[in-house]
Amino acid sequence: MHAITIPEPGGPEALVWAEVPDPVPGEGEVLVEVVSSAVNRADVLQRQGFYNPPPGASPYPGLECAGRIAALGPGVTGWSVGDEVCGLLAGGGYAQKVAVPAGQLLPVPDGVDLTQAAALPEVAATVWSNVFMVAHLRPGETLLVHGGSSGIGTMAIQLAKAVGARVAVTAGSPGKLARCQELGADILIDYREQDFVEELRKATDGAGADVILDIVGAKYLDRNVRALAVNGRLAIIGLQGGAKGELNLSALLSKRAAVTATSLRARPLAEKAAIIAAVREHVWPLLADGVVRPVVDRTVPMAEAAEAHRLMESSSHVGKILLAAPAV
């Protein structure tokens, strides 16, 4: 088969489409013939040499895929060869075939195109696990999503609205904010022109956000705490603005607030399987009913992954960037 390899870390040109050995499904795994994968910020970090795959994972980038089951490994039940699936990966999505733990597979939702299904596993698992399983967003509460037009953001807006929450977003242009509004966002904040703490307080009569989903990290830490409501919950899932910040514990105490930080890629298989099971139970019916939908900016041939990475780094996209794999 062919896969995107990274012989040496570097810029987008470091991604090389090359012939590599076929993966073999191990105990509890299935082999998926990949139709499409999706680009995530973690792939960019891996390409740059800053985010290596966990031990035992595929060396190729790609944290999600959609395709058809080609073979079952030992001990796998509940799936059949030919099933159309999408899956959460620790790596290996930028390839024509990938071995996936069976607990990280999902059926393609009714009404969703197989290619577009690759836009779902990573964002659905990240948003559901952080916003709902950890931060426990409830109907009537306010969620602030940083990077509302990103893949994570577009999914968070839709899921929060589906459960009856109010949604505030930050984004970097009027056009991106307009797309967020189309998905259901109620409070639109241009982070280049406006102070999100001030704008959020105005829009919530001074209360702030009950839950904040943050991809920025250190740069926003102090302002995020100030933007929290009493009993608010800050969920940090990215470090685009740095890893080290100063936390005002007095402000946190006065609000009886909580800060959590999680990652998904290196979690044990059992934890990932539990998240995927929750996503299948709670998110997949919303997709089948058309309440939630994948948001895809464009699809690029997998062999041209370098161009997809340039687009990702330009931050000019809305939603997910997909990679279409050639048939084996």
TORVEXZA-853022 format. One line per 8 residues: number of its first residue (from 0); their letters; for each residue x, y, z of C-alpha. Coordinates in Angstrom, 2 decimals. Last residue first. Layout:
NUM) A) X Y Z; ...
END
This chain:
327) VAPAALLI) -5.94 -0.01 -3.20; -8.31 2.77 -4.12; -6.86 6.26 -3.84; -7.27 7.96 -0.46; -9.19 11.22 -0.20; -7.81 13.60 2.45; -10.30 15.78 4.32; -10.01 19.31 5.70
319) KGVHSSSE) -12.50 19.90 8.52; -14.53 22.89 9.61; -13.88 26.36 8.20; -10.57 26.96 6.42; -8.31 30.02 6.29; -6.20 28.93 9.26; -3.05 29.25 7.09; -1.57 26.26 8.92
311) MLRHAEAA) -4.48 24.02 7.88; -4.19 25.15 4.26; -0.49 24.42 4.21; -1.24 21.03 5.75; -3.76 20.24 3.00; -1.16 21.19 0.40; 1.33 18.79 1.96; -1.32 16.08 1.97
303) EAMPVTRD) -1.19 15.98 -1.83; -0.93 12.16 -1.99; -4.14 12.10 0.04; -6.09 13.90 -2.67; -7.70 17.00 -1.11; -11.28 17.37 0.18; -12.67 20.75 1.19; -14.12 22.80 4.06
295) VVPRVVGD) -16.10 19.95 5.56; -18.68 20.46 8.33; -20.09 17.13 9.47; -23.76 17.32 10.45; -25.79 17.62 13.63; -29.58 17.78 13.78; -29.76 15.66 10.61; -31.65 12.87 12.37
287) ALLPWVHE) -28.89 10.32 11.71; -26.31 12.83 12.95; -28.26 13.42 16.17; -28.62 9.65 16.61; -24.82 9.29 16.26; -24.03 11.84 18.98; -25.46 10.27 22.16; -25.09 6.50 21.99
279) RVAAIIAA) -22.32 6.28 19.39; -20.41 9.08 21.10; -20.78 7.33 24.47; -19.43 4.08 22.99; -16.54 6.00 21.42; -15.70 7.53 24.81; -15.75 4.12 26.50; -13.58 2.64 23.74
271) KEALPRAR) -11.07 5.44 24.16; -10.86 4.77 27.89; -10.43 1.02 27.33; -7.72 1.57 24.73; -5.60 3.62 27.13; -5.35 7.34 26.36; -2.42 8.50 24.21; -4.42 10.21 21.45
263) LSTATVAA) -7.15 11.84 23.51; -5.69 14.72 25.49; -7.12 16.35 28.58; -6.86 19.51 30.67; -9.28 20.40 33.43; -9.85 23.69 35.27; -12.59 24.03 37.89; -14.54 26.93 39.37
255) RKSLLASL) -15.71 27.74 42.87; -15.85 31.31 41.56; -13.88 32.83 44.45; -11.56 29.83 44.43; -10.66 30.26 40.75; -10.02 33.97 41.22; -7.79 33.21 44.21; -6.04 30.47 42.25
247) NLEGKAGG) -4.87 32.94 39.62; -3.16 30.60 37.16; 0.01 31.77 35.44; 0.72 30.23 32.06; 2.97 27.59 30.53; 1.99 25.53 27.46; 1.66 28.11 24.69; -1.02 29.78 22.60
239) QLGIIALR) -1.78 26.80 20.32; -1.83 24.59 23.41; -4.97 22.55 22.99; -7.69 20.67 24.91; -8.29 22.90 27.94; -11.70 22.46 29.60; -12.67 25.37 31.87; -15.64 24.67 34.16
231) GNVALARV) -17.75 27.37 35.80; -19.19 27.11 39.33; -19.61 30.91 39.28; -19.28 31.98 35.66; -15.98 31.82 33.83; -14.68 34.76 31.77; -12.08 35.74 34.38; -10.73 32.18 34.35
223) NRDLYKAG) -10.57 32.29 30.55; -8.79 35.64 30.66; -6.04 34.24 32.88; -5.57 31.09 30.78; -5.86 32.63 27.31; -2.18 32.75 26.31; -1.46 29.55 28.24; -3.85 27.26 26.37
215) VIDLIVDA) -5.35 28.10 22.98; -7.71 25.19 22.20; -10.21 26.09 24.91; -13.72 24.77 25.55; -15.26 27.06 28.18; -18.20 25.94 30.33; -20.55 27.98 32.52; -19.60 31.14 30.67
207) GAGDTAKR) -19.91 34.62 32.16; -22.56 36.03 34.53; -22.21 39.73 33.81; -25.56 40.12 32.09; -24.67 37.22 29.77; -24.04 39.15 26.53; -22.16 41.98 28.21; -20.05 39.53 30.21
199) LEEVFDQE) -19.18 37.62 27.05; -18.14 40.78 25.24; -15.89 41.91 28.10; -14.16 38.54 28.45; -13.89 38.09 24.67; -12.08 41.40 24.24; -12.88 42.46 20.66; -11.08 43.20 17.38
191) RYDILIDA) -8.87 40.19 16.70; -10.98 37.91 18.89; -14.07 38.59 16.80; -16.84 37.51 19.18; -20.23 36.08 18.13; -22.82 35.16 20.75; -25.69 32.88 19.70; -23.90 30.18 17.69
183) GLEQCRAL) -26.38 27.99 15.79; -24.52 26.48 12.84; -25.35 29.50 10.65; -23.94 31.71 13.41; -20.64 29.85 13.25; -20.51 30.44 9.50; -21.12 34.15 10.09; -18.32 34.20 12.65
175) KGPSGATV) -15.97 32.76 10.05; -16.91 35.46 7.57; -16.62 38.24 10.15; -13.04 37.14 10.85; -10.86 35.66 13.59; -13.21 33.48 15.59; -14.53 33.39 19.16; -17.74 31.60 19.97
167) AVRAGVAK) -20.64 31.85 22.41; -23.24 29.09 22.61; -26.43 28.85 24.67; -27.27 25.30 25.71; -30.32 23.25 24.73; -28.85 19.78 24.17; -28.75 20.17 20.37; -27.30 23.66 20.72
159) ALQIAMTG) -24.28 22.25 22.57; -23.84 19.51 19.99; -23.95 21.92 17.05; -21.59 24.50 18.49; -19.13 21.85 19.67; -18.99 20.22 16.21; -18.18 23.51 14.47; -15.62 24.33 17.12
151) IGSSGGHV) -13.72 21.04 16.97; -13.42 21.28 13.18; -12.49 24.92 13.48; -14.96 27.79 12.99; -15.58 28.30 16.71; -11.91 28.68 17.52; -12.58 29.26 21.21; -15.92 27.83 22.26
143) LLTEGPRL) -17.80 29.50 25.13; -20.69 27.37 26.46; -23.60 28.98 28.31; -26.01 26.90 30.40; -29.71 26.42 29.65; -29.42 22.69 29.10; -26.38 21.24 30.88; -22.66 21.07 30.09
135) HAVMFVNS) -21.10 18.32 32.21; -17.47 19.53 32.08; -15.95 16.02 31.95; -18.46 13.79 30.09; -20.27 16.65 28.31; -17.82 19.29 27.11; -14.66 17.19 27.30; -15.69 13.68 26.24
127) WVTAAVEP) -18.37 14.84 23.78; -16.15 17.45 22.16; -13.06 15.28 21.74; -14.93 12.15 20.65; -17.07 14.03 18.13; -14.07 15.97 16.82; -11.85 12.91 16.38; -14.49 10.58 14.96
119) LAAAQTLD) -16.42 12.91 12.60; -14.61 14.32 9.56; -13.83 10.81 8.25; -17.60 10.39 7.79; -17.37 12.82 4.86; -15.98 10.11 2.59; -18.71 7.64 3.56; -21.51 10.17 2.97
111) VGDPVPLL) -23.67 10.77 6.05; -27.43 10.09 5.95; -27.30 7.20 8.41; -24.12 7.36 10.47; -21.08 5.43 9.26; -20.66 2.65 11.82; -18.17 3.46 14.57; -14.82 1.88 15.33
103) QGAPVAVK) -12.62 2.64 18.35; -13.54 -0.50 20.26; -12.47 -2.61 17.27; -8.89 -1.36 17.56; -7.96 -0.07 14.09; -5.40 -1.41 11.61; -4.94 0.98 8.68; -5.04 0.73 4.89
95) QAYGGGAL) -4.61 3.22 2.04; -2.68 5.59 4.27; -2.89 8.98 6.00; -4.94 7.49 8.85; -1.97 5.77 10.45; -1.99 7.21 13.95; -3.60 6.81 17.39; -6.86 6.30 15.51
87) LGCVEDGV) -10.57 7.01 15.94; -12.69 5.21 13.38; -15.18 5.39 10.58; -17.05 2.42 9.21; -18.65 0.85 6.14; -18.93 -2.88 6.76; -17.38 -4.97 3.96; -15.86 -7.62 6.22
79) SWGTVGPG) -18.06 -7.95 9.28; -18.20 -6.39 12.75; -19.81 -7.51 16.02; -16.95 -9.77 17.05; -13.18 -9.41 16.92; -11.12 -12.00 18.80; -8.40 -12.45 16.19; -8.19 -9.73 13.54
71) LAAIRGAC) -10.95 -9.02 11.06; -10.26 -8.14 7.43; -11.15 -5.57 4.77; -13.51 -3.33 6.75; -14.56 -0.40 4.62; -13.55 3.24 4.89; -13.47 6.31 7.09; -10.46 7.66 8.93
63) ELGPYPSA) -9.24 9.36 12.08; -6.00 10.40 13.81; -3.76 10.64 10.73; 0.02 10.69 10.67; 2.14 7.63 9.82; 4.26 5.96 12.49; 1.44 3.54 13.37; 0.99 3.12 17.11
55) GPPPNYFG) 3.04 0.74 19.27; 4.35 3.43 21.57; 2.30 6.65 21.26; 2.81 8.70 18.08; 5.37 11.51 18.22; 4.27 15.09 18.73; 6.92 17.77 18.22; 8.74 16.58 15.08
47) QRQLVDAR) 7.24 19.14 12.71; 5.19 16.47 10.95; 3.87 15.33 14.32; 2.86 18.89 15.18; 1.02 19.22 11.88; -0.74 15.92 12.47; -1.79 17.12 15.94; -3.47 20.10 14.31
39) NVASSVVE) -5.82 17.67 12.57; -6.23 16.68 8.92; -8.88 14.14 7.97; -8.88 10.66 6.43; -10.69 9.19 3.47; -11.51 5.94 1.70; -9.26 3.79 3.89; -9.35 0.02 3.57
31) VLVEGEGP) -9.81 -0.90 7.22; -8.11 -3.83 8.95; -9.80 -4.77 12.19; -8.26 -5.08 15.65; -9.00 -7.14 18.78; -5.81 -9.16 18.53; -3.67 -7.81 15.71; -4.61 -6.49 12.30
23) VPDPVEAW) -1.72 -6.62 9.82; -0.57 -3.34 8.25; 0.52 -3.38 4.61; 4.19 -2.58 4.07; 5.08 0.87 2.68; 5.06 2.57 -0.73; 5.55 6.30 -0.43; 3.70 9.62 -0.39
15) VLAEPGGP) 6.15 11.98 1.35; 5.22 14.67 3.89; 8.35 16.72 4.66; 7.21 19.28 2.05; 4.67 20.51 4.59; 7.51 21.86 6.73; 9.96 19.78 8.72; 10.57 16.46 10.43
7) EPITIAHM) 12.56 13.88 8.43; 11.37 10.74 6.62; 7.73 11.66 7.35; 5.55 9.13 5.52; 2.18 9.53 3.82; 1.00 6.05 2.93; 0.93 3.68 -0.02; 0.00 0.00 0.00
END
